[in-house]
Amino acid sequence: MAKPMEYTVDQEIRSNFVKRHQQLVYFVAHQYKRSGIEWEDLVQIGYMGLVKAMDRYNPAVKRVKFNTFAIHYIQGEILHELRYRKRHNPAVEISVEQTIKGKEDGEELRLVDTLGTEPDVVESPAMNHVDLEEGLKHLTLVEREVIELRYGLKDRIVRKQEKVAEIFDVSRKRISQWEQKAMWKLRRWMIR
């Protein structure tokens, strides 16, 4: 009977230890919040790294503070998950003619409708098969992520500027600026 009691005490100590270091997990996970992994998943993966660090840390042998030691394990777990997802979730092919989730009134929405380009450019046969992925490569990382989130290019969920602003933790006005600049670049790329 002594063994189960010892196990319970050990679990309680581990649980308290994890709770005391949860801010460290949040700190590291925050660095990867734009990686495409949901926040809750990032935190859970970070906790797995924290537990690994807790199991492997020996203050007599390791001459670094636990937090410094744990950061490497937390980052390692998150990076491992990112590599795994990249390997097993190939990029989605996107074109300007692809329909994305409809508006509230049920009408279908295409990215080309939002670009506001000249009609002859959009209607040209070459333009119907344009790989938008190529155009997105000409944007900065932030601009690309804003466009992908706003128009649902990855998950087919169209988001309002306010929602994207919450995700980036910036103002709606800043999202609007990034979106306008990205659209300007995409228009120029389409006309070239």
N, C-alpha and C positions, 0 to 999 in steps of 0.2 A: 504493500500500500504506500510505502514511502516514495516510490518512483513516480506515480502520478502527481503527487503533491509537489515534488521537486520540479516536474515538467510545468505545472501550472505557475509556480513562482518564476521559473525561467521565462515563460511566455509573458508574464506580467511585466517583468523587468525589460524584456525586449520591446514590448508595446510602449512602455513609458519612454524608453530610449528613442524610439522612432518618433513619438509625439514631440519630444524635446528638440529633435532635429528636422522637423517638417519644414521649417523656414528655409533650411538649406536645400531641400528638395525643390521647393517653390522657386528659390533663387536660380537654380540651374535650369529648371524646366522653363522658366520665363525666357531664357536665352534661345529656346527652340520653339517658341509659341507660333512662329510663322512657318514652321517646317511642314505643315499639312497634317500633323497629328493633333487630334482633339486634346484640349487642355487636360481633361480628366485622365485620358490615356497617358499623357506625358507625366502627370503626377504619379500615376500608378507605376509606370516604368521606372521613374525616379526612386520610388520607394523600394523597388526590387534592387536597384543599385545600392541604396542605403543599407539594406539588409545584408547584401554581399559584403560591403565594406565593414559592417559591424562584425560579421563572422570572421573576417580575415585580419582585422586590426589587432595588433599586439603592441601596446605602448612600450614594452621593454625592448622590443626589437626595432620597431618603427620610431624614428626620431623626428616625426612630424606630428602636428596636431591632427586630431581625428577629422576635423572639418576639411582640412586640406587633403587628407587621404581619401575621404568619402566623395569629394567632388569628382575625382577621377573615375570612381566606380559609377556614380550617377550619370555622368556624361557618357561613359562607356556604354551603359545600358541603353540610353537614348539613341546614341549613334548606331549601335547595333540594330535597334528597331528601325531606324531610318534606312539603313542599308538593306535590311530584310524587305521592307515595304517597297523600296525602289526596285529591287530584284524581282519581286513577285507581283507588283502592280505596274505593268507597263503604262507609259503615257497614253492618254486618250488622243486619238486623231481628231482634230477640230478643223472645220471649214467655215467660211463666212455664211454659207447657205444653210448650215445646220440649224434646225429649230431647237430652241431651248424652252424650258418650262413657260407656259403661257402666262399672260397677265391675268389680273383678277377677273376680267370680263371673259376669259376663256379664249381670247385671240392668241394665236401662235406668235412667237417673237423670234426673229432671226437677228444675229449680230450685225449683218449687213444693214438691217433697218436702222440700227442705232448709230452707225458710222456716219451717216449723212453725206455720202460721197456723191459725186456727179453720176447721174443715171447711166450715161454711156460707159463709164468705167465699170459699174456694177453689173451691167447687162452684157458685157463682153463675154464670149465663150471662155476665154482664158480665166476670167475672174470667177466663174462659177465653180472652178475646181481649185481655187487658191487654197493652199494649205496655210491656214491662219497661224499655225504653230510657227511657221517661218517668220511671219510678221511680228509675232510676240517676242521673238528673239531680239528684235531691235529696241525693245523697251528695257528700262531698268527693272530690277527684281521687284521693287515695290509697285511700280506701274503695272507690271505683268500680273502680280497677285491681286491688285485692285480690280483689274479688268476680269480676271478669272472668277473672282468672288461676285462682282457686280452682275455679270451676265451668265453665271453658272456654267462656265466652260468645262470645269472638271466634274462637278456633281449635279449639273443641270438644275440648280436652285438659284433663281434670280434673287438678289438681295438688294435692299434699299441702301442708299448711302449711309444712313444712320446705323444700320446693322454692320456694315463694313467698317465704319468708324469705331464701333465698339470692339470689333475684332482687332483692329490695329491700335486701339487705345489712343486715338487722335480725334480731332474735331471733324464734323461732317464737312465743313468747308475745306479742310485739308484733303479729304478724300476726293471732293469735287475737283480740286486743283490737279491732283495726280491723275484723275480720270480724264480731264480735259486735255492734259498734256499727252497722255497715252493715246487718246483718240486722234489728236493732231498728228502724232508720229505714225499711227496706223494708216490714216488717210494719205499722208505723204508716201508711205511705203506702197499703198495700193495704186497710186497714180503713177509712180515711177516707170 
